[in-house]
Amino acid sequence: MHEHSVKEIWDLSYDSFSSSGAFQSDVQKKASAAILACKTGSLGYNISLCSDCGYTQIHSNSCRNRSCPNCQAVNKEIWVDKRRAEVIDAPYFHVVFTLPHELNPLIYCNQKLLYGLLHQCSAQTLLELSADKKHLGATPGIIQVLHTWDQELNYHVHMHCIVSGGGLTIDRKIRKSASSFFIPVYVLRDKFKGKYLAYLDGLFKRGDLNFSGSCEKLRNTFEWREFKNNLYNKDWCPYIKETFNRFGNAIEYLGRYTNKIAIANGRILEITDTKTTFSARAKKPGGPRRKVTLENTEFIRRFLMHVLPSGFQKIRYYGFLNNRWKSRNLKLIFKLQNGQRFRRRYENMDMADILKAVWGRDIHICPCCGSCALVNVGRIYARK
């Protein structure tokens, strides 16, 4: 059965989408160009030769753009493997912070600024509450991953956080929680909402926000005040999605989220000249998967909404996993917990070794004679 790809949709309909006059930022144009060029030969080739039978194999290069669904699998495996070496002996929790949809137009006009604010407020909420002895009384390790989509590719801004149920106290000792999440959800909700809206109001007062399109009216101080009050009155709903009593499970689970993009090729069911049908989870837990059909140009529009600003770090680390102090903190934690529990599997492996270890694919095996003598002998670079 033929597996469909996002690239097919771009090949069929990207010109129509572009000629329609739809606005595209530079980073969205770059992502589209990468998707169109991926594995076509326009990015160059790698050449392998079998020294036994002389068979020659030519591979078209991939684009490696972080928005391309063809280019994420190996990155995900490498990321998960690095995180294994940061495991501590504690339960782990998956917390999700979601912003109200009323904020969507404003966030989309200020993506880098307000995505960054979501990272900041999520981390500060978790760290400040964790430091309270009523909850944990220690600094946990936190990994945060920004997502901006729902199952139908609509704009849905939320933060996935994996939080350790153990951490370092002020006097550099270990404190662990029970197997249930240690912060009541209503406490988490109120702290997060108050923090995000206070910072957002500060950005407005300093004139740092951009207003365009449907949020143009928010330039007016009265409109802004009404907007902010309505947001305060809404019920913001962070929730605890999963609990893991083994961190190895948590890391494998989070691996689904790290290098994920708005839609994987595997979800695409059918593509015609004008329409795309893809699968989506049921709206109610336990229900059957649904089929969603969009015009190709609408699919492209929705997909491009989730291309992140250039240079924006969608994965960030906080608490004892803060990049500056992580090595020192982990060394102390492992000493206090009588040793490191997990180690990296793929450290010092090259790409060929990783492909063999993860997918059982040995790229040195010649498909013609079957000997292990296929080696890369060079590359052809694309013309500039």
Buried (B, 14 or more C-beta within 10 A) or exposed (E): EEEBBBBBBBBBBBEBBBEEEEEBEEBBEBBBBBBBBBBBEBBEBBEBBBEBEEBEBEBBBBBBBBBBBBBBBBEBBBBBBEBBBBBBBBBBBBBBBBBBEEBBBBBBBBBEBBBBBBBBBBBBBBBEBBBEEEBBBBBBBBBBBBBBBBBBBBBBBBBBBBBBBBBBBEEEEBBBBEEEBBBEEEBBBBBBBBBBBEBBBEBBEEEEBEBEEEBEEBEEEEBBEEBBEEBEEEEBEBEBEBBBEBBBEBBBBBBEBBBBBBBBBEBBEEBEEEBBBBBBBEEEEEEEEEEBEBBBBBBBBBBBBBBBBEEEEBBBBBBBBBEEEBEEBBEBBBEEBEEBBBEBBBEEBEEBEBBBBBEEEEBBBBEBEEBEBBEBEEEEEEEE
